[in-house]
Amino acid sequence: MVQIREISKKDAESVAWLSAQLGYESDIEQTSARIKHINNSKDNCAFVALVDDTVVGWIHGFYTLRIESDPFVEIGGLIVNSAYRNLKIGKQLIESVKLWAKKHQVKKLKVRCNIIRTESHKFYERLGFKENKQQIAFEIDLD
């Protein structure tokens, strides 16, 4: 049986380990600090999925304002332990963010997905998400 609950700082070790499965390396202290900021923000939500009291997945959503469009919630990250995939855990995590978004009177949920994660594309499409554009992402260090 899967339990979904809000993320807490005590989940930092499991969340950091799961994030590494996607190639995002961060230590427990960094992850704990990020969880604290998310939990203290009214514009962010994060949930974990547990099986037998073990964190097997997490999701982060955030409220987004743009000048050119109505507000929406975007999924910032979603991971389910590879040993627990295809058990509808990802779907349950997304449902938690959908409920949070509806409480914020948002009518659209969006997600960005790396072009190489073709299995993730199929997952989102099965849940009713539709591709609306492709982008190239840029970044700059602010040293």
Secondary structure, DSSP 8 states (H G I E B T S, - for coil): -EEEEE--GGGHHHHHHHHHHTT----HHHHHHHHHHHHT-TTEEEEEEEETTEEEEEEEEEEEEETTEEEEEEEEEEEE-GGGTTSSHHHHHHHHHHHHHHHTT---EEE---TT-HHHHHHHHHTT---------------
